[in-house]
């Protein structure tokens, strides 16, 4: 199963665009910071991940202020040209 739920803040958001199929799309950068236990040792985790919102979810993401925290849910897919990973956001809490 390919499912990701990530607590993050909205670090960057591009202008609204449209896919060739006519869907609304927003390119995003999400920032996550937390502490996790790894082999009994606390480790600070900090990362930025590229994400995209397509279709109806773009209304919710588009209304968020930069720096807002939320729980983003979706799936991972290959980026354009098979390079890197893109988080496709399908739900927001």
Residue pairs with C-beta under 8 A, 6 or more apart in sequence:
2 75
2 76
3 73
3 74
3 75
4 73
4 74
4 75
4 76
4 87
5 71
5 72
5 73
6 30
6 32
6 49
6 71
6 72
6 73
6 87
7 32
7 34
7 69
7 70
7 71
7 72
8 30
8 31
8 32
8 49
8 69
8 70
8 72
9 30
9 31
9 32
9 67
9 68
9 69
9 70
10 28
10 30
10 31
10 61
10 64
10 65
10 66
10 67
10 68
10 70
11 28
11 29
11 30
11 31
11 48
11 66
11 67
12 28
12 29
12 66
13 26
13 27
13 28
13 29
13 61
13 62
13 64
13 66
14 26
14 27
14 28
16 24
16 25
16 26
16 58
16 62
17 24
17 25
17 26
17 27
18 24
18 25
19 25
19 54
23 54
23 55
24 54
24 55
24 58
25 52
25 53
25 54
25 58
26 52
26 53
26 58
26 61
26 62
27 50
27 51
27 52
28 50
28 51
28 52
28 53
28 61
28 89
29 48
29 49
29 50
29 51
30 48
30 49
30 51
30 72
30 87
31 46
31 47
31 48
32 45
32 46
32 47
32 48
32 49
33 44
33 45
33 46
34 44
34 45
35 42
35 43
35 44
35 45
36 42
36 43
36 45
37 43
49 85
49 87
50 79
50 84
50 85
50 86
50 87
51 72
51 74
51 86
51 87
51 88
51 89
52 86
52 87
52 88
52 89
53 61
53 88
53 89
54 88
57 89
57 90
57 91
57 92
60 92
61 89
61 92
64 70
64 92
70 92
70 93
71 92
71 93
72 87
72 89
72 91
72 92
73 89
73 90
73 91
73 92
73 93
74 87
74 88
74 89
74 90
74 91
75 87
75 88
75 90
76 85
76 86
76 87
76 88
77 85
77 86
77 88
78 84
78 85
78 86
79 85
79 86
